[in-house]
Amino acid sequence: MDKVKEYDVSKIKKLLLLFPPLYLIHDIEEIITVEKFLEENSSIIPYGVTTLEFLFAFTLLWIVASIGCYKAFLDKKFIGMKPTTYLTFLVPGILLANGIGHFLQFIFFKDYVPGVITSIFILYPYSFFTAKFLIGERVITKKRLLSYLLIGFVLQVPLALIALYISKLII
């Protein structure tokens, strides 16, 4: 009988530590461009948000996700997920879904959209590398990965809207 392969915990910890700064870089691109983008496309997107509101909303999301990375780094559960599940759900799940969403928006608008540059140069390589590692180490199956990606597509909009709602209440 084959032994189950032990995965490289130190690499998982490194991947967890990479999330907060990479996500922050992505958010900075969105923060500095979103207000102007929404104003220029108000006939298509009838929702306005100021740079300050967006900054506050996505700082909330960044803090929650970063706390999760820290807890997972310490090998503790976060919102009921084991560290490897959290990493898989967060990176090739929500983060990759977010990056794909930016690319689809780019195709729709046929022009720059906030977040598309860092999606292509940061989110995609990080997500694909993380997914390849997790699958290669047999931490997750391709089928499970795909299910997390689909869940990521579904959850990213409500999470962003909740953060923006809280931001508008406070600011």
KEGU-905833 format. One record per residue: x, y, z of N, C-alpha, C in turn; chain; residue in three letters. Coordinates in steps of 0.05 Angstrom, whole numbers, plus 32768, in hexadecimal, padded with zeros to 4 digits. Example, Ala and Ser with C-alpha at 12.3 -4.5 7.8 and 13.67 -1.06 7.14 Angstrom:
2
n_X_n_Y_n_Z_ca_X_ca_Y_ca_Z_c_X_c_Y_c_Z_c_r
8108_7F8E_809C_80F6_7FA6_809C_8108_7FBE_809C_A_ALA
8101_7FD3_808E_8111_7FEB_808F_8102_8001_809D_A_SER
This chain:
171
n_X_n_Y_n_Z_ca_X_ca_Y_ca_Z_c_X_c_Y_c_Z_c_r
8011_7FE8_8000_8000_8000_8000_8012_8019_8000_A_MET
800B_802C_7FEE_801B_8045_7FEC_8015_8057_8004_A_ASP
802A_8064_800D_8027_8078_8022_801D_8092_8015_A_LYS
800D_80A0_8023_8004_80BA_8019_801C_80CD_801B_A_VAL
8020_80DB_8005_8037_80EE_8003_8033_8105_8016_A_LYS
8047_810B_8026_8046_8123_8037_804C_813B_8026_A_GLU
803D_8150_8029_8042_8168_8019_8056_817A_8028_A_TYR
8062_818C_8019_8076_819E_8022_8069_81B5_8032_A_ASP
8068_81B3_804C_805B_81C7_805D_8069_81E2_805A_A_VAL
8083_81E2_8058_8092_81FC_8056_808A_820B_803D_A_SER
8085_81FD_8027_807D_820A_800E_8060_8215_8011_A_LYS
804F_8206_801F_8034_8210_8023_8035_822A_8034_A_ILE
8046_822A_8048_8049_8242_8059_8054_825A_8048_A_LYS
8066_8254_8036_8070_826A_8025_805A_8275_8013_A_LYS
804A_8262_8008_8034_826B_7FF7_801F_827B_8007_A_LEU
801B_8274_8020_8009_8284_8031_8014_82A0_8036_A_LEU
802E_82A1_803B_803B_82BB_8040_803B_82CD_8028_A_LEU
803B_82C2_8010_803B_82D2_7FF8_8020_82DF_7FF3_A_LEU
800A_82D3_7FFD_7FF0_82DE_7FF7_7FEC_82FB_7FFF_A_PHE
7FF1_8303_8018_7FEB_831F_8020_7FF9_8334_800F_A_PRO
8014_8332_800A_8020_8347_7FF9_8017_8347_7FDC_A_PRO
8013_832F_7FD1_800A_832D_7FB5_7FED_8338_7FB1_A_LEU
7FDC_8331_7FC4_7FC1_833A_7FC3_7FC0_8359_7FC8_A_TYR
7FD2_8363_7FD9_7FD3_8380_7FDE_7FDB_838F_7FC4_A_LEU
7FEF_8384_7FB6_7FF7_8391_7F9D_7FE0_8392_7F89_A_ILE
7FD2_837C_7F88_7FBA_837B_7F76_7FA5_838F_7F7F_A_HIS
7FA0_8391_7F99_7F8C_83A4_7FA3_7F95_83C0_7F9E_A_ASP
7FAE_83C6_7FA0_7FB8_83E2_7F9B_7FB2_83EA_7F7F_A_ILE
7FB6_83D8_7F6C_7FAF_83DE_7F50_7F91_83E5_7F4E_A_GLU
7F81_83D5_7F5B_7F64_83DB_7F59_7F5C_83F5_7F67_A_GLU
7F68_83F9_7F7F_7F61_8411_7F8F_7F67_842A_7F80_A_ILE
7F7F_842C_7F72_7F86_8445_7F65_7F78_8449_7F4A_A_ILE
7F6A_8435_7F40_7F5D_8438_7F26_7F3F_8435_7F26_A_THR
7F33_842B_7F3C_7F17_8423_7F3B_7F04_843B_7F39_A_VAL
7F09_8450_7F47_7EF5_8466_7F47_7EF3_8473_7F2B_A_GLU
7F0A_8478_7F1E_7F09_8483_7F03_7EFC_846F_7EF0_A_LYS
7F03_8456_7EF2_7EF7_8442_7EE1_7ED9_8441_7EE3_A_PHE
7ECF_8442_7EFC_7EB1_8441_7F00_7EA4_845A_7EF5_A_LEU
7EB1_8471_7EF8_7EA6_848A_7EEE_7EA4_8489_7ECF_A_GLU
7EBA_847F_7EC2_7EBB_847E_7EA5_7EA7_8469_7E9A_A_GLU
7E9F_8456_7EAA_7E8E_8440_7EA1_7E73_8440_7EB0_A_ASN
7E6B_8457_7EB9_7E52_8459_7EC9_7E39_8451_7EBA_A_SER
7E3A_8453_7E9F_7E23_844B_7E90_7E20_842C_7E8F_A_SER
7E36_841E_7E94_7E35_8401_7E94_7E34_83F6_7EB0_A_ILE
7E43_8403_7EC3_7E44_83FB_7EDF_7E37_8411_7EEF_A_ILE
7E1E_840E_7EF6_7E10_8424_7F05_7E16_8424_7F23_A_PRO
7E2E_841F_7F2A_7E36_841E_7F46_7E4F_842F_7F4A_A_TYR
7E4D_8442_7F5C_7E64_8453_7F61_7E71_844C_7F7C_A_GLY
7E8B_844F_7F7C_7E9A_844B_7F95_7EB2_845E_7F94_A_VAL
7EB8_846B_7FAA_7ECF_847C_7FAB_7EE8_846C_7FB1_A_THR
7EFF_8478_7FAC_7F18_846A_7FB1_7F1A_8463_7FCE_A_THR
7F11_8476_7FE0_7F13_8471_7FFD_7F01_8459_8005_A_LEU
7EE9_8459_7FFA_7ED6_8442_8001_7EE2_8428_7FF7_A_GLU
7EED_8428_7FDF_7EF9_840F_7FD4_7F11_8407_7FE4_A_PHE
7F22_841B_7FEC_7F39_8415_7FFC_7F31_8408_8017_A_LEU
7F1D_8413_8024_7F14_8408_803D_7F09_83EC_803A_A_PHE
7EF8_83E9_8026_7EEB_83CF_8021_7F00_83B9_801C_A_ALA
7F13_83BE_800B_7F26_83AA_8004_7F3C_83A7_8019_A_PHE
7F3F_83BB_802A_7F51_83B7_8041_7F44_83A3_8054_A_THR
7F2A_83A5_8058_7F1C_8392_8069_7F20_8375_805E_A_LEU
7F1C_8372_8044_7F1F_8357_8038_7F3C_834E_803B_A_LEU
7F4F_8360_8037_7F6B_8359_8039_7F73_8350_8055_A_TRP
7F68_835F_8069_7F6E_8358_8085_7F63_833C_808C_A_ILE
7F4A_8337_8084_7F3E_831D_808A_7F4E_8306_807C_A_VAL
7F54_830A_8063_7F63_82F5_8054_7F7F_82F2_8060_A_ALA
7F8C_8308_8068_7FA6_8306_8074_7FA6_82F9_808F_A_SER
7F92_82FE_809F_7F8F_82F0_80B9_7F8D_82D2_80B4_A_ILE
7F7D_82CB_80A0_7F7A_82AF_8098_7F95_82A3_8090_A_GLY
7FA5_82B1_8081_7FC0_82A8_8079_7FD1_82A4_8092_A_CYS
7FD0_82B7_80A4_7FE1_82B5_80BC_7FD9_829D_80CD_A_TYR
7FBF_829A_80D1_7FB5_8282_80E0_7FBD_8268_80D2_A_LYS
7FB9_8267_80B8_7FC1_824F_80A9_7FDF_824A_80AB_A_ALA
7FEF_8260_80AA_800C_825D_80AD_8013_8250_80C8_A_PHE
8003_8257_80DC_8007_824B_80F7_7FFB_822F_80F9_A_LEU
7FF0_8225_80E3_7FE4_820B_80E1_7FCA_8209_80F2_A_ASP
7FBB_8220_80F2_7FA1_8221_80FF_7F8B_8225_80EB_A_LYS
7F74_821B_80F2_7F5D_821F_80E0_7F54_823C_80DF_A_LYS
7F49_8244_80C9_7F3D_825E_80C6_7F22_825B_80B8_A_PHE
7F0E_8266_80C3_7EF2_8263_80BB_7EEB_8246_80B4_A_ILE
7EF5_8234_80C6_7EEF_8218_80C3_7F00_8208_80B0_A_GLY
7F13_8216_80A3_7F24_8208_808E_7F40_8202_8099_A_MET
7F49_81EA_8092_7F65_81E3_8098_7F77_81F5_8086_A_LYS
7F90_81F8_808E_7FA2_820A_807F_7FA4_8204_8061_A_PRO
7FA6_81EB_805A_7FA8_81E4_803D_7F8E_81EA_802F_A_THR
7F78_81E5_803C_7F5E_81EB_8030_7F5B_820A_802C_A_THR
7F63_8219_8041_7F61_8236_803F_7F72_8240_8028_A_TYR
7F8B_8237_8026_7F9D_823F_8010_7F90_8239_7FF5_A_LEU
7F86_8221_7FF2_7F7A_8219_7FD9_7F61_8229_7FD2_A_THR
7F51_822D_7FE6_7F38_823D_7FE2_7F3F_825A_7FDB_A_PHE
7F53_8265_7FE9_7F5A_8281_7FE6_7F68_8287_7FCC_A_LEU
7F7D_8278_7FC5_7F8E_827F_7FAF_7F83_8275_7F94_A_VAL
7F84_825A_7F8F_7F79_8252_7F75_7F5B_8254_7F74_A_PRO
7F4E_8259_7F8B_7F31_825C_7F8C_7F29_8279_7F87_A_GLY
7F27_8288_7F9C_7F1D_82A4_7F9B_7F30_82B6_7F8B_A_ILE
7F4A_82B5_7F90_7F5D_82C7_7F83_7F5E_82C2_7F65_A_LEU
7F60_82A9_7F5C_7F60_82A4_7F3F_7F45_82AB_7F33_A_LEU
7F30_82A6_7F40_7F15_82AE_7F35_7F14_82CC_7F32_A_ALA
7F1F_82DB_7F45_7F20_82F8_7F43_7F31_8301_7F2B_A_ASN
7F48_82F4_7F27_7F59_82FB_7F10_7F4B_82F5_7EF6_A_GLY
7F3E_82DE_7EF4_7F2F_82D7_7EDC_7F19_82EB_7ED7_A_ILE
7F0C_82F3_7EED_7EF7_8308_7EEA_7F01_8322_7EDF_A_GLY
7F19_832A_7EE7_7F25_8342_7EDC_7F2A_833F_7EBE_A_HIS
7F34_8328_7EB6_7F3A_8323_7E9A_7F20_8323_7E89_A_PHE
7F0B_8317_7E94_7EF2_8317_7E86_7EE7_8333_7E83_A_LEU
7EEA_8344_7E98_7EE2_8360_7E97_7EF2_836F_7E81_A_GLN
7F0C_8369_7E80_7F1D_8375_7E6C_7F13_836E_7E50_A_PHE
7F0B_8355_7E4B_7F00_834D_7E31_7EE5_835C_7E2C_A_ILE
7ED4_835E_7E40_7EBA_836B_7E3D_7EBE_8389_7E37_A_PHE
7ECF_8397_7E46_7ED2_83B4_7E43_7EE5_83BB_7E2C_A_PHE
7EF5_83A7_7E23_7F09_83AB_7E0E_7F1C_83C2_7E15_A_LYS
7F22_83C4_7E2F_7F33_83D9_7E39_7F3D_83D1_7E54_A_ASP
7F4E_83E0_7E5F_7F59_83DB_7E7A_7F42_83DA_7E8F_A_TYR
7F44_83C7_7EA1_7F32_83C7_7EB8_7F43_83C4_7ED1_A_VAL
7F3B_83D0_7EE8_7F4B_83CF_7F00_7F51_83B2_7F08_A_PRO
7F6B_83AC_7F0C_7F73_8392_7F15_7F7C_837F_7EFF_A_GLY
7F79_8386_7EE6_7F80_8373_7ED1_7F9E_836F_7ECE_A_VAL
7FAE_8384_7ED2_7FCB_8381_7ECF_7FD6_836F_7EE5_A_ILE
7FCF_8374_7EFE_7FDA_8363_7F13_7FCE_8347_7F12_A_THR
7FB6_8344_7F07_7FAA_832A_7F03_7FBC_8319_7EF1_A_SER
7FC4_8325_7EDB_7FD4_8316_7EC7_7FF0_8311_7ED1_A_ILE
7FFD_8325_7EDD_8019_8322_7EE5_801E_8318_7F01_A_PHE
8009_8318_7F13_800D_830F_7F2E_7FFA_82F9_7F36_A_ILE
7FE0_82FE_7F33_7FCC_82EB_7F3C_7FCD_82D1_7F2D_A_LEU
7FCF_82D2_7F12_7FD0_82B9_7F03_7FE8_82A8_7F09_A_TYR
8001_82B3_7F08_8018_82A2_7F0E_8017_8297_7F2A_A_PRO
8010_82A7_7F3E_800E_829E_7F5A_7FF9_8288_7F5D_A_TYR
7FE2_828D_7F51_7FCC_8279_7F53_7FD3_825F_7F45_A_SER
7FDE_8261_7F2D_7FE5_8249_7F1E_7FFB_8239_7F2C_A_PHE
800F_8248_7F36_8025_823A_7F44_801B_822C_7F5D_A_PHE
800A_823A_7F6C_7FFE_822F_7F84_7FED_8216_7F7D_A_THR
7FDD_8218_7F69_7FCC_8202_7F60_7FDD_81EA_7F58_A_ALA
7FF2_81EF_7F48_8003_81DA_7F3E_8011_81CC_7F56_A_LYS
801A_81DC_7F69_8027_81D0_7F80_8014_81BF_7F90_A_PHE
7FFC_81CA_7F96_7FE8_81BB_7FA6_7FDF_81A1_7F98_A_LEU
7FDC_81A2_7F7E_7FD4_818A_7F70_7FEC_8176_7F6F_A_ILE
8004_8181_7F69_801B_8170_7F68_8022_8162_7F82_A_GLY
801C_816F_7F98_8021_8164_7FB3_800A_8153_7FBC_A_GLU
7FF5_8152_7FAC_7FDD_8143_7FB2_7FCE_814D_7FCB_A_ARG
7FD1_8167_7FCE_7FC2_8174_7FE4_7FA5_8177_7FDB_A_VAL
7FA1_817B_7FC1_7F86_817F_7FB6_7F85_8172_7F9A_A_ILE
7F6D_816B_7F93_7F68_8160_7F78_7F60_8176_7F65_A_THR
7F63_8171_7F4B_7F5A_8185_7F37_7F3C_818B_7F39_A_LYS
7F2D_8176_7F3F_7F10_817A_7F42_7F0A_818C_7F5A_A_LYS
7F17_8188_7F70_7F12_8199_7F88_7F1B_81B6_7F82_A_ARG
7F32_81B8_7F74_7F3C_81D3_7F6D_7F28_81E1_7F5B_A_LEU
7F1C_81D4_7F48_7F08_81E0_7F37_7EEF_81E8_7F47_A_LEU
7EE8_81D8_7F5A_7ED1_81DF_7F6B_7ED7_81F8_7F7B_A_SER
7EEF_81FB_7F86_7EF7_8213_7F94_7EF7_822C_7F82_A_TYR
7F00_8228_7F69_7EFF_823E_7F56_7EE3_8247_7F50_A_LEU
7ED1_8234_7F4D_7EB5_823B_7F48_7EA9_8249_7F61_A_LEU
7EAF_823F_7F78_7EA5_824C_7F91_7EB1_8268_7F93_A_ILE
7ECB_826B_7F8B_7ED8_8285_7F8B_7EC9_8299_7F79_A_GLY
7EC0_8290_7F61_7EB1_82A1_7F4F_7E97_82AA_7F5D_A_PHE
7E8A_8298_7F6A_7E71_829E_7F77_7E74_82B1_7F8F_A_VAL
7E89_82AC_7F9F_7E8C_82BB_7FB8_7E99_82D6_7FB5_A_LEU
7EA9_82DA_7FA1_7EB9_82F3_7FA0_7EA7_830C_7F9E_A_GLN
7E91_830B_7F8F_7E7F_8322_7F8D_7E71_8328_7FA7_A_VAL
7E64_8315_7FB4_7E57_831B_7FCD_7E6B_8325_7FE3_A_PRO
7E83_8319_7FE4_7E97_8323_7FF7_7E9F_8340_7FF2_A_LEU
7EA3_8346_7FD8_7EAB_8362_7FD1_7E94_8375_7FD7_A_ALA
7E7B_836D_7FD1_7E64_837E_7FD6_7E5F_8383_7FF4_A_LEU
7E63_836E_8004_7E61_8371_8021_7E76_8384_802B_A_ILE
7E8F_8381_8022_7EA4_8393_802A_7E9E_83B0_8022_A_ALA
7E94_83B4_8009_7E8E_83CF_8000_7E76_83DA_8010_A_LEU
7E63_83CA_8016_7E4C_83D3_8027_7E55_83DC_8042_A_TYR
7E66_83CD_804F_7E71_83D5_8069_7E81_83EF_8066_A_ILE
7E90_83F0_8051_7EA0_8409_804C_7E8E_8421_8049_A_SER
7E79_841F_803A_7E67_8435_8036_7E58_843D_8050_A_LYS
7E53_8429_8061_7E47_842F_807B_7E5A_843F_808D_A_LEU
7E73_8439_808B_7E87_8446_809D_7E92_8460_8092_A_ILE
7E95_8461_8078_7EA1_847A_806D_7E8C_848E_8064_A_ILE
